[in-house]
Amino acid sequence: MKLGITLMLAVVLLLGGCGNGNGNGNNRGSTPPEEKTVSSASWVTDRMIKIQEGIYVGTEEKVESIDGKLGEIKHYLTEEKFNEPGESSNYYKKGTALYRITGVPVESGIAVEMRPGQYVKAVPVEEILGGSRLE
């Protein structure tokens, strides 16, 4: 009787050690359990624009007069990356034109073309968040 209980206990311990640790009951192969991560666009702000001149945040403020074209959005970002490419945005679509605002230094704001002839202001991110320039 003691030998039967000891043998049964040994079998249970041996079989218990064969699990892969992921708790799903699938003991095939020796692949590690999947690492679970949360994937979301977690930028400090929405309406982010990154261009050579810096990082800006789009506002609802209308712009009446523009000067020269600075460029356009070349990369629409769906997830945050450590080194976002230049001319990119997490809100404005690829092809969105960016302009200088008449009488306003680029360091203080740029114009974003929403529709032909309609522009809104984007301001440096530090104006929204406070602190020093993020680049």
C-alpha positions as CSV (number, residue, x, y, z in Angstrom):
1,M,0.0,0.0,0.0
2,K,2.8,2.4,0.9
3,L,4.6,1.5,-2.3
4,G,1.5,2.3,-4.4
5,I,1.0,5.7,-2.8
6,T,4.7,6.6,-3.2
7,L,4.6,5.4,-6.8
8,M,1.5,7.5,-7.5
9,L,3.0,10.6,-5.9
10,A,6.1,10.2,-8.0
11,V,4.1,10.0,-11.2
12,V,2.1,13.1,-10.3
13,L,5.2,15.1,-9.6
14,L,6.9,13.9,-12.8
15,L,3.9,14.8,-14.9
16,G,3.4,18.1,-13.1
17,G,6.9,19.1,-14.1
18,C,6.2,18.6,-17.8
19,G,4.0,21.6,-18.1
20,N,5.3,24.7,-20.1
21,G,4.1,27.1,-17.5
22,N,1.7,29.1,-19.6
23,G,-1.3,27.5,-17.9
24,N,-3.2,26.8,-21.1
25,G,-2.7,23.0,-21.0
26,N,-0.9,22.9,-24.3
27,N,2.4,21.1,-23.5
28,R,3.6,20.6,-27.0
29,G,7.0,22.0,-27.9
30,S,9.3,24.1,-25.8
31,T,8.2,27.6,-26.9
32,P,8.2,30.2,-24.2
33,P,4.9,31.7,-23.2
34,E,3.9,34.8,-25.2
35,E,4.8,38.1,-23.6
36,K,1.7,40.2,-23.2
37,T,2.1,43.9,-23.9
38,V,-0.3,46.8,-24.3
39,S,-0.1,48.3,-27.7
40,S,-1.7,51.7,-28.1
41,A,-0.8,55.1,-29.5
42,S,0.4,56.6,-26.2
43,W,1.9,59.9,-27.4
44,V,2.0,62.7,-24.9
45,T,-0.6,64.4,-27.0
46,D,-2.7,63.8,-30.0
47,R,-2.3,65.9,-33.1
48,M,1.4,65.7,-32.9
49,I,3.5,66.9,-35.8
50,K,7.3,66.3,-36.0
51,I,9.2,68.3,-38.6
52,Q,12.9,69.3,-38.8
53,E,12.1,72.6,-36.9
54,G,10.7,70.7,-33.9
55,I,7.6,69.0,-32.5
56,Y,4.3,70.8,-32.7
57,V,0.7,70.1,-31.6
58,G,-2.2,71.1,-33.7
59,T,-4.9,73.4,-32.3
60,E,-8.3,74.6,-33.4
61,E,-7.1,78.1,-33.8
62,K,-7.7,79.3,-37.4
63,V,-4.9,80.9,-39.4
64,E,-5.8,83.6,-41.9
65,S,-2.5,84.3,-43.7
66,I,0.3,82.0,-44.7
67,D,3.7,82.5,-46.2
68,G,5.9,79.8,-47.7
69,K,5.4,76.1,-47.6
70,L,7.5,74.2,-45.0
71,G,6.7,70.8,-46.3
72,E,4.1,68.1,-45.8
73,I,3.4,65.1,-43.6
74,K,5.2,62.1,-45.1
75,H,4.6,59.5,-42.4
76,Y,1.2,58.9,-40.7
77,L,2.1,57.1,-37.4
78,T,-0.3,54.6,-35.8
79,E,2.0,53.6,-32.9
80,E,4.6,55.5,-31.0
81,K,8.2,54.7,-31.9
82,F,11.4,55.7,-30.2
83,N,12.7,57.7,-33.2
84,E,9.7,58.9,-35.2
85,P,10.7,59.9,-38.7
86,G,10.7,63.5,-39.7
87,E,7.6,65.1,-41.3
88,S,5.4,62.7,-39.3
89,S,2.1,62.9,-37.4
90,N,-0.1,60.7,-35.3
91,Y,-3.2,62.7,-36.4
92,Y,-2.7,64.5,-39.7
93,K,-2.7,62.2,-42.8
94,K,0.2,61.8,-45.2
95,G,0.2,64.7,-47.7
96,T,-1.1,67.3,-45.2
97,A,0.7,70.6,-46.1
98,L,2.5,72.6,-43.5
99,Y,3.2,76.4,-43.9
100,R,4.8,79.4,-42.3
101,I,2.3,81.8,-40.7
102,T,2.7,85.4,-41.8
103,G,4.4,87.4,-39.1
104,V,4.9,84.5,-36.8
105,P,8.4,82.9,-36.3
106,V,8.4,79.1,-37.0
107,E,9.6,78.6,-33.4
108,S,6.2,80.0,-32.3
109,G,3.9,78.2,-34.6
110,I,3.1,76.8,-38.1
111,A,0.0,76.4,-40.2
112,V,-1.6,73.1,-41.0
113,E,-3.8,72.9,-44.2
114,M,-7.0,71.2,-43.2
115,R,-8.8,71.9,-46.6
116,P,-7.7,74.0,-49.5
117,G,-7.5,77.5,-48.2
118,Q,-8.3,76.6,-44.6
119,Y,-5.5,76.4,-42.0
120,V,-5.2,75.8,-38.3
121,K,-2.3,76.7,-36.0
122,A,0.1,74.1,-34.6
123,V,2.2,75.3,-31.6
124,P,5.4,73.9,-30.2
125,V,4.8,71.0,-27.8
126,E,6.4,72.8,-24.9
127,E,3.8,75.5,-25.2
128,I,1.1,72.9,-24.5
129,L,3.1,70.8,-21.9
130,G,5.4,73.4,-20.5
131,G,9.2,72.9,-20.2
132,S,11.9,72.7,-22.7
133,R,11.8,71.8,-26.4
134,L,11.5,68.0,-27.1
135,E,13.4,66.9,-30.2
